[in-house]
Amino acid sequence: DTPVDAKGVGRKILGQVYETYKTELAGKRFAYDGEKSLFSVGPLPHNKLEFTVVMSEVGTGNRSPEADGSLSESDHKRSRRRPHTKTYKVAINFDAKIPMSAIANALSGHETKHF
């Protein structure tokens, strides 16, 4: 239950959540702020949702070609390794409904007291 800290990993995980659980999400698309918040137009099917996602960890691609352009023996061994997989638990909980007027006010530079 450790939060994901690596940059961009959360977006990949949530992208996989959408692809895998599209039906459970009633096809609702969402936007992720890259930290802790997820936004959707309209409500998701439930106030609490939990998903499990298995992601393949791909190598960094730091292979160093030899002078003739071929890969060294150790690079060949690395490229034959199976990708590691990591399982993530994703919990989505309803927090607040933001009125469209609050968004319009923020976009036009007006302050709102509640949002």
N, C-alpha and C positions, 0 to 999 in steps of 0.2 A: 504494500500500500504506500509506496514511495512515489511522490510526484515526479513527473518527467521533467528533467532540467535541461537536457540537450536541446539546443536551438533547432526548431523545425520538426523535431520528432513528434511533438504533440499534434501538429497539423497532419502529419502522415498517419498517425494513429487514428485521429478523428475522420480522416478521409477513408480509412479502411473500415471504421465503424459504419459510415454511411453506406459504403459499397456492400458490406456484409449484411447489415441490418436495415436496409432500405424499407422493407415491408413493415417491420416493427416500428419504424419511425413515420409510418404512413406517407412515405415519400417526401417528407418535409426536409427541405434543405436548411442548412444553418451556417452561420458565420462564427468563426472562432477568433478571439482576440490575441491568441498566442500565449496567453497566461492561464487564467482560470475561468473566463466567461465565454459563454456560447449564446448566440442570439438567433432567434428564428422569427419569421413572420407568421404569427398565429401560434397557438399552443401545440406542443408535442402531444402524442397520445396519452401520456401519463405524467404525473408530477415527479415521479422517481423512475429512472431507467438505469439498468446495469447491463453492461456488455463485456464480453471477453474477446480480445483480439490477439491473434498470433501474428507477429511480424518477423520477417526474415531480416537478419542483420547482415547487410552486404558488406564485403570488405572495402577498405578505403581506396583500393585501386593503386596503391603505392608500389607498383611493380617497376623494377629498374631494368630496362633493356640493356643487353650487352652492346659492345661497340658495333656489332654487325646487325643489331636490331632484334636479335632473338632474346628470349627470356632465359634467365639463369635457372639452374636446377632447382634452387630453393623457391623461385617464383612459380615454377611449374607445379611444385608440391603444394604451394599455397593456393593456386588456382584450382586444384583438384579437390580441395577441402569442401565439405558440405557447408552450406551457409548455416550459421547458428540461428536459432529461433528464440524469440522472447515473447512471453505472454503478458499482456497488459489487461488490467481490469479498469473499465471506464464507467464512472458513475455520473449521471446527469440528473441534477435536481433542480426543479423549478424554484426560482428565487423571487422574481418580480415581473410584473407586466409594465412595460414602459409605454406610456401613451404616445401616439404619433405626434401630437402637438408638442410634446417635450423635445422630440427629435427635431421637429421643424424650428422650434425656438432656438435650440442649440446651434443649428446650422445657420440661422440668421443672426447669431451673436447675442441673443437675449438669454438672460439667466432665468432658471426656473428654481423654485424652492424645493421641490420634491425629487426632481430628476435632473 
